[in-house]
Amino acid sequence: MLKLFRATAILEGISYLALFAVTMPLKYWAEIPGPNKLVGYAHGFLFIAFIVLTIVVGYQKKWGVKKLLIFGAASLLPFATFYVEAKYLRPEEKSLN
């Protein structure tokens, strides 16, 4: 489950950046809305998956409220899912091996 959560965190971060750095300018400056819609759907799905996995993995690992709130806030900030993946998830997976 932790590997899936790590992958989701990275993909959610990439989709967030793609949405706001690539497809939003295409939509509003170049009047090309198609990519924004597709990336928006992908980002929405990944965002929800990230939140659900935060709750599931947090419950399994018995994380405290503070850690859950950090992950929740990370889902709203650009680059933050990369940070939590590197700081919290990667070391935890290494400790399992």
C-alpha positions as CSV (number, residue, x, y, z in Angstrom):
1,M,0.0,0.0,0.0
2,L,2.9,2.3,0.8
3,K,4.3,2.0,-2.8
4,L,1.0,2.9,-4.2
5,F,0.7,5.9,-1.9
6,R,4.2,7.0,-2.9
7,A,3.4,6.7,-6.6
8,T,0.1,8.5,-6.2
9,A,1.9,11.4,-4.3
10,I,4.4,11.8,-7.1
11,L,1.7,11.6,-9.9
12,E,-0.5,14.0,-8.0
13,G,2.3,16.5,-7.8
14,I,3.1,16.1,-11.5
15,S,-0.5,16.5,-12.5
16,Y,-0.8,19.6,-10.3
17,L,2.2,21.2,-12.0
18,A,1.0,20.2,-15.5
19,L,-2.4,21.6,-14.8
20,F,-1.3,25.0,-13.6
21,A,2.0,25.5,-15.5
22,V,1.1,24.0,-18.8
23,T,-2.6,23.5,-19.5
24,M,-4.0,26.6,-17.8
25,P,-1.8,28.9,-19.9
26,L,-2.8,26.9,-23.0
27,K,-6.5,27.4,-22.1
28,Y,-6.4,31.1,-21.3
29,W,-3.6,32.5,-23.3
30,A,-3.7,30.3,-26.4
31,E,-7.4,29.4,-26.3
32,I,-6.7,25.7,-26.4
33,P,-9.0,24.2,-23.7
34,G,-8.7,20.5,-24.6
35,P,-5.5,19.6,-22.6
36,N,-6.8,21.4,-19.6
37,K,-9.9,19.3,-19.4
38,L,-8.0,16.0,-19.7
39,V,-5.3,17.0,-17.2
40,G,-7.9,18.4,-14.9
41,Y,-9.8,15.1,-14.8
42,A,-6.6,13.2,-14.1
43,H,-5.5,15.7,-11.4
44,G,-9.0,15.5,-9.8
45,F,-8.8,11.7,-9.7
46,L,-5.2,11.7,-8.3
47,F,-6.1,14.3,-5.7
48,I,-9.0,12.2,-4.4
49,A,-6.8,9.1,-4.5
50,F,-4.1,10.9,-2.5
51,I,-6.6,12.0,0.2
52,V,-8.1,8.5,0.4
53,L,-4.7,6.9,0.6
54,T,-3.6,9.4,3.2
55,I,-6.5,8.3,5.4
56,V,-6.0,4.5,4.7
57,V,-2.3,4.5,5.2
58,G,-2.5,6.9,8.1
59,Y,-4.9,4.5,9.8
60,Q,-2.7,1.5,9.1
61,K,0.4,3.2,10.3
62,K,-1.4,4.8,13.3
63,W,-0.3,8.3,12.3
64,G,-1.3,11.2,14.5
65,V,-3.6,14.0,13.5
66,K,-0.6,16.3,12.9
67,K,0.8,14.0,10.2
68,L,-2.5,13.6,8.6
69,L,-3.0,17.4,8.4
70,I,0.5,17.8,6.9
71,F,-0.5,15.4,4.1
72,G,-3.8,17.1,3.7
73,A,-2.2,20.5,3.4
74,A,0.4,19.0,1.0
75,S,-2.3,18.0,-1.4
76,L,-3.3,21.7,-1.8
77,L,0.2,23.2,-2.3
78,P,2.3,22.9,-5.5
79,F,5.5,20.8,-4.9
80,A,4.3,19.7,-1.4
81,T,3.4,16.2,-2.4
82,F,7.0,15.7,-3.6
83,Y,8.2,17.0,-0.2
84,V,6.0,14.6,1.9
85,E,6.9,11.7,-0.4
86,A,10.6,12.3,0.2
87,K,10.4,13.2,3.9
88,Y,7.8,10.8,5.2
89,L,7.0,8.0,2.7
90,R,10.4,7.2,1.2
91,P,12.2,6.7,4.6
92,E,9.2,4.6,5.9
93,E,9.4,2.3,2.9
94,K,13.1,1.9,3.3
95,S,12.7,1.0,6.9
96,L,10.3,-1.9,5.8
97,N,13.0,-3.4,3.6
